Amino acid sequence: MSNKTTKVTKVKKVLSAVAGLGLLAGCSTLPDDTNPEAISSYAPAPSGQEAPTPTDGQPSDLLLRDFFTASAHPLRNHQAAKRFLTGSMQGRWQSDAPTMVLDRIDIASDGPGDDSKITYRVRGNIVGTLGVGGVFDPQYSAFETSYEMQSVDGQWRISNLPNVVVLDRQDFVGTYRARNIYFPDLNGRALVPDRRWIYTGQQSTAASLVSLLVAGPQDRLKKAVRNLIPEDATAQVANDDEGDPAVHFTGLQELSPDARRLLAAQVVWTLAGSEVRGPYELTADGTPMSDEMHGKWLVQDLSQYDPNVQVQAPLRAVSGGDIYQQDGTRAQKLEGWLSQQYVESVALSPRDEIYAAVTGRGDAPRQLMIGAKGDQPVSSVQADSLTRPTWGLDATSAYVVADGERITEITRNPETGAVGERQVDSSTMRMVDGNEKRISVFRVSHDGARAVMIVNGRVYVVTLETTDDGTKRLGAPVEIGHAVGDTAVSADWSDDGSVLVGTRANDAPVWDIEVDGSYSQQITGRNLSAPVVSVATDGSKIYVTDANALMQFDVTSEESRFWREVPTMQGKRATPVLAD
């Protein structure tokens, strides 16, 4: 029986020490003076880098570069950036227009200039756009436009520019941070992260986070999560008399006690995950948020909603059609129905240890079989090919892709073990480029709200939306793996919500990619040989199957520099299996 614990890992810290930096960008378009839901101040002072200002006698090209740096500070309608414009242009420039993040900003003069005017061509590659509420939309396309400058009283100023905010991604390292806003899944059993970018110069991180909660989930998530806060509700964030954060809601009269507790979980885990320490005072319309809690809330009071919880189960591996479970210093072959047919791939449910196994080999059809290790399995989907199965939040639903295109949800009755099949509406796949769109990998996130898929070697994330009749539908696919191109072979979810990707590229065999596509990081490939056909992680180790063996990398040790074979599977080429 698998149990769950919360574990703090050093994955990002260690990987940063051994890997190169990839795509990094992020921003919030929610400036400090934006007040969508009557949010008051909580923190005493802003943080972050200071915006540059024009200096006397500054050369035109350097002034233009400082303008782009100042554009990363959105306060007061980009007042810092407007200091670099002529007086007339300050009133005409629409700084609330689309915001683009470039991998770099190259500046070169466009034709001859003189002491009074000059034009520059600005070039770069767009890595993403920034939407309302700090939503990052990944993309990759060329950017090129002109900026005209003129001398005003002997000082260069920008006299003509496009109505767009252009940002160099390096400016985000010191001025923006990614934060998770949490919303409950449709069944109210888990918290789903909604990744946003927050400007670090805000006076109050807590107020910014709560304002985003009140504003609701981003569009891509709206049909996969619940929004408990009514449209006319407001919130105020302040310090209480003891200096602890206090959030006071109004307009929650219609919320049930269960909904209020779920809202408390949203607030507490959102704040705690962004280093706003509790305990937390929460009120609704002047009374405690919940009748059962008359004091302040701690994360321990809402541990059942912990979004960082990890399923703790021993490593299993598939090799030569058999499943092995790691038992100390040896690997033991699993018996029962799992040993009576050739297992090509398998998924283990996060609860109850239910196996979903794809059986068959060679030219024979593939069959999905589902059941506990000691029970009689139930047969389900059959096709010429099946992807590795994937479980949702628990053992009541699993997913598989048949013949690279038909996505099926398999529902399972936990009492009887009976299964049913429902086709997933994948009509949004038409938005993916290419004629023949073959899905080779489909893996559902731990909270059941999203899936990562590989289509023709490219990495996409989709939301699993629920329709009015209860069936599933894919949201719009978003390509997050521009850094890996079409080299992706395998993918799975990390415990922190990012995506591990294995590729067929020897120089970059494993990547860690954030769910919004804002950040890609190459993980060390020392002692790996591409292709990496399988990836998995339990928060302390990363497991991959390369061209030779089942390999592991200890992410909790800062001394780790090489991938090593899993000792219990030496001599066998195997694929890792961890509980979904």
Secondary structure, DSSP 8 states (H G I E B T S, - for coil): --EEEE----HHHHHHHHS-EEEE-------TT--TT-----SSS--S-------TT--HHHHHHHHHHHTT--HHHHHHHHTTB-HHHHHH--TTS-EEEES--EEEE-S---SSEEEEEEEEEEEEEE-TTS-EEEEEEEEEEEEEEEEETTEEEEEE--SSEEEEGGGHHHHEEEEEEEEEBTTSSSEEEEEEEEETT-S-HHHHHHHHHHH---GGGTTTB---S-TT-EEEEEE-TTS-EEEEEES-TT--HHHHHHHHHHHHHHHHHTT----BEEEETTEESBTTB-S-B-GGGGGGG-TTEEEE---EEEETTEEEEEETTEEEE--GGGGSS-EEEEEE-SSTTEEEEEE--TTS-EEEEEEETTS--EEEEEES-B---EE-SSTTEEEEEETTTEEEEEEE-TTT--EEEEE-B-GGGGGSSSSS--EEEEEE-TTSSEEEEEETTEEEEEEEEE-TTS-EEE---EE--TTTTT-EEEEEE-TTS-EEEEES-TTS-EEEE-TTSSEEEEE--TT--S---EEEE-SSEEEEE-SSSEEEEETT-TT--S-EE-GGGTTS--EEE-B-
